[in-house]
Amino acid sequence: CGACITICPADAFELEPKTRRVTFHNDRCLACGLCLKACPPRAMEVHF
């Protein structure tokens, strides 16, 4: 849905326009958890 892309303050998520796949860049992540709160249940799993 792209909620994680919109809410992430570190731009850790990137949408590939052609495939509509989301890539997560761990090196940019601040571990703030905003993406998990914005994400529909069970659509994403993150282990800090």
C-alpha positions in Angstrom: 0.0 0.0 0.0 3.0 2.3 0.4 2.2 3.5 3.9 5.7 2.6 5.1 7.3 4.6 2.3 5.2 7.7 3.2 5.8 7.7 6.9 9.5 6.7 7.1 11.6 9.7 8.3 14.8 8.0 7.1 13.7 7.1 3.6 14.5 3.5 4.3 11.9 2.2 1.9 12.0 2.6 -1.9 9.3 1.7 -4.4 10.5 0.2 -7.7 8.1 1.9 -10.2 8.1 -0.9 -12.8 7.5 -3.9 -10.5 5.7 -1.9 -7.6 8.0 -3.8 -5.2 9.2 -2.2 -2.0 12.9 -2.4 -1.1 14.0 -1.9 2.5 17.4 -0.3 3.1 18.5 -1.5 6.6 21.4 0.9 6.7 19.1 3.9 6.6 16.6 2.6 9.3 16.4 4.5 12.6 14.4 1.7 14.3 11.6 4.2 15.2 8.8 1.7 14.5 6.6 4.2 12.6 6.5 1.8 9.6 5.1 -1.0 11.7 2.4 1.2 13.1 1.4 2.4 9.6 1.5 -1.1 8.1 -1.6 -3.3 7.9 -1.5 -6.3 10.3 1.0 -9.0 9.2 2.0 -7.2 6.0 5.5 -6.6 7.4 7.7 -8.2 10.0 10.7 -6.5 11.4 13.3 -7.8 13.9 15.4 -5.2 15.7 
